[in-house]
Amino acid sequence: MAKAKKRAARRKKAAAGSVGLNAAETGTIDLSSVRGLTEAVERDGGTVLGSYRDPFGATPVLVVALPIERVEPTPYQRDPSDAHIKKLMSVIEKVGRFLDPLVLIRQDDAYWTPNGNHRLQAMRKLGARSIIGLLVPDPEIAFKILALNTEKAHNVKEKSLETIRMARALAARKEGKEEDFAFEFEQAQFLTLGAAYEQRKSLSGGAYTSVLRRIDVFQEEPMPKALKERERRGNKVLALDDAVGKIVEALKAKGLTSPYLKPFVVARINHIRFSKATEFDFDEVIDKMTASARKFKVDKIRQEDVAKAGGGPPPDED
């Protein structure tokens, strides 16, 4: 019966070439729908280079050149990586071209890029005067673009911090409930880990992801109230991490060595690890794990126990 339901829920495969606009249709755009945005670009010292309709959703997009000083990253995305910026600078210089336009929205008389901060910073450091972008009329795309962001793969820390920053921006606007933004946030545990990372940048969030993925769900609460709950849950994760950290230090003092000591300890105290249940109480699970960590018998652990465990998720904070 379950298998039948699973088969029924499978997504139907679209026939090749059956969705969206054909090539000619992408060029047929009603410019009156974006006239206000076009005028704003020109007032801001930019130039509209062209326009088209998106081939999938048929929504209008402007191709624009803007003074680079008018473009900023959204305030809730990841912190830029210096190494990645330097790599992009090198590539742009070698090619002699900037061939990857930013996605842009106009926000508060400025322009935000929700997915191009590294490219933007690279061009700034190279001394560029202007930058090319795809200007989307719908500002809400800034909250959805994280799910499409493939410029540089997120690690757990980056994704969690980016997600909690977005939650804070939405809470300030007092729009909707947390569960309304499930697409934008992707997974509930990123919010809890994000609140924890804000307080402890050195947190090894990857060690707790497998547990949190099973016990953390999106809340049916307005964003400001949901954010307070995320902060509370983040504090509980930090308390658990304190207890786990003491065990790791004791194991190291005993002479045990492995880059995966923390995931090993978390796995040992994870009482739902082999449970087939699908619903859990967040506080009950975290409290029980914390209690188990405080009673952990370090003297019973041997190096071969760690080796047999095969490690776990690699460190993700670099």
N, C-alpha and C positions, 0 to 999 in steps of 0.2 A: 504493500500500500504506500509506504514511504517512498519507495523507488518510483512508483507511478506518479506521485506528486512531484518528485524531483524532475522527472522527465517533462511533466506538464509545465513546470516553471521555467524550463529552458527557453532562452531567447531565440526567436525565429531569425534565421539568417536571411538578410535582405538580398534580393537578386542583384547581381552586378549591374551597375549603371542605372539603378532604379530610384535613387534618393537624391533630393536637392535639385540644384539648377544645372542646366547644361552650360557650356563655356560661353555661348553668346548671351545667355540670360544674366550671367554675373555682371555684365557691363550695362544692363538696363536699370538705372537707378533714378529714383525720383529725388532730385537734388533739393527740392523744397523741404523735404523731411529733415535735412541736415544743414539748412541754410544758416540757422542760428549758430551752429557749431563752426561752420566755415568762416563766418564773420568773426567769431571769437578768436580763431586761430590767427587770422590776419591782424586783428587788434593786438594780439600778443607778440607780434613780430615774426610770425611763422608764415609758411606757405602751404597751401593745399596742392599737392602734386597730382592727385587723382582720387578716384573713388570707385567702389565696386560693391556688389552684393555678395555676402558670404556664400560660398557654394553649397554649404550644408544647411544653414538656417535661413538664408535669404535676407539677412539683416544687413543694413548699410555699414560700410567701413570707409574711412577717409585715410588716404596715404598722405602723411604730412612731414614737413621739415620744420623743426622748432629750434629756437635758440637753446643750447644745451643747459643754460642756467635755469631755464623755466621747468625742467623735468626733474622729478624726485622719485625715489622709490616709495611705495606705500609704507606707512609707518609700522606695519605689523609683520613685515616679512623678515626673513633670516638676515643675520648680520653678514656682510660681504666677506669673502675669503680673499686675503691678499694674494695668496698663491694663484688662485683662479683668475684674479684680475690681471696679474702679471702675464699669465699664459695667454689670455685674450689679447692683451696689448701686443705681445710678440706676434701672434697670428695676424692681427689687423695690420701691423706694420709690414710683415712679410708679404701679405697679399696685396697691400696697398689699397684696400677697399673695406668698407663697412657694409656687409651684405646680409645682416640679420636684424631687421627692424624690430624695435621694441613694440610691445602692446601698450597702448596708452588710454587713459581716460582723463577727462577734464574735471578737476575737483577743486572747488574753492579758488577759482581764478588761477589755478596752476595745473600742471599735468603730472599724473602719477603713473608709474609703470609697475604693475604688479608682478612682472616676471622677468625684468631685464636689468636688474640692479648691477650685476657684474659687467654687462656690456656698457651700461651707462658710465660706471666708474672708470672702466678701461678707456673709453673715449675722452672722459674728462682729463685723465692723467696724460693722455697723448696730446692734449691741448686743443681738441676739436671745438669748433665754434657752434656747430649745429648737429642735430641728430635726427635720423629718420625713424618714423614710427607708424603703426597702424592704430589710428584713433577710433575707438569704439564709442558710439553715442551713449550706451547704457553704463552708467557708473557702477552699477551693481556687479558688473563683470569682475571688478577688482576683488570681490569676495569669493568668486568662483574660480578664478584663474589659478589658484594654488593647486587645484586638482589636476591642472593641465601643465603645470610647471615642470619642464624637463631640462632646463638649462644646466643644472648641476644637481646630481642626485642628493636628496636629503638624507642625513643620518637622523637618528631618533631625537637627538638634542635639537637640531635645527628645525625639524618638523614640529616638535612639541612647542618650542618657543614661538615659532611662526603662528601656530594655531591659537595659543593663548593670547597673543597680541591681537589677533583678529577678533577673538571673543571679547576682549576689552573694548575694541573699537565698536563692536556691535552693541555691547552693553551700554556704552556712552550714548548711543543713538536710541536706546530703549525700544528696539524693534524686534518683535517676535520672541519665540521660545527657543531654547537651545536645540531641541529636536528639529526645529524648522531649518536649521543650518547643517544638518547631517552631511549633506553633499560637500559643503565647503570644508567642514572639519575632518571628514573622512572617517576617523575612528575616535571614539569617546576617550580612550586612554591618553591620546595626545594632549587633551585639555588638562587632565590631572597631572601628567608628567610635566607639562608646560608650567603649571603653577609651582611645581616642585623645583624645576630648573631655574625659575626666576630667583629663587632663594639660594640654590646650591648649583652653581654652574658645573661643578665636578661630579655631579650625580651620574652614576652608570645606569641610565634609564633603560638600556637594552636588557639588563638583567631582570627587570620587572615586567617587561612588555608582555610576555606570554601569560602571566597571571592577570594583569590588568585587562588584557584583551577579552578575557572570559568574564570578568566581574564588573566591568565598567560599561555603563550604557548612557545614551543621551537622555537628558532630563526634560520632563514636561513642565518646565518652569521658565518664566521670563528671563532674559539674558542677565540682568543685574543680579537676580537671586541665584541663578545657576552658576554665575561666576564666583559668588561667595562659597557655594558648595564645592566648586573646583579647588578653591584655596584651602578649604578644610581637608579635602581628600589629599591634596598635595602635601599638607603637613603630616598626614598619617603615613604617607609613603616615605617622607623624610625620617620619621620616627623609626619606621621599619629599617630604613637604610642605615641609621645609626647603630641599631642592634646587629645588623648583618656586617657592618664595617668592623665592629669589635671582634666578631668571629674571624673575619678574614685576617685581621692583624694578629690574632692569636695563632692562627694556622701558619702564618708566615714566621712567627717567632718560634714555632715548633720545627721549622725547617721545610715546610711544604712549599713548593713553587709551582705556579701555573698562572697564565694570564687570565684564566677562567675561574679563579677561586670564588669570586662573588656569584656568578651564575650557578656554580656548583652548590654553594650554600643555600641560595634561594630555592633551587630545585629540591634540596633535602628537606626544607621546611614548608614546601608547598603541598599542603594536604589535599588540594583538589587536582593535583597533577594527573592522576589516573582516573578521576571521576568522570562518569559519562553524563552527568547532569549538565543542563544548559542554562540554568538560572542560579545565581548566587547573590548573597547579600554582601555588598562591598565591605562594610565595617566588620562584619563577622569574619570574613576571610583574612583581611589585613590584620585584625586584632589577634587572631589565632596564630598567624604567621609570626607576628611580633613576639607573642608569648613563647612560641617554639624557639625563636632565635635566642631569647634570653635564657632558655634552659638547654641550649645546644651543648653537647658533650664533645669538646674539641679533642680530648685525649683519645677518643675512639676512632678518630679519622686518620687514615694512613694515606701515604702518597699514591698507592695503587688505587685507592677509592676515587681519588680525583682523576687519575689517568683513565680509569674505566668509564667514568662519566662522559668522557669525550668532549669536555669543554662545554661550550654554549655559544651564545651570540658574542662576537668579538667586541672589544671596547669600541664605543661609538662616540667618544667625546672629542676626538682630534679634529 
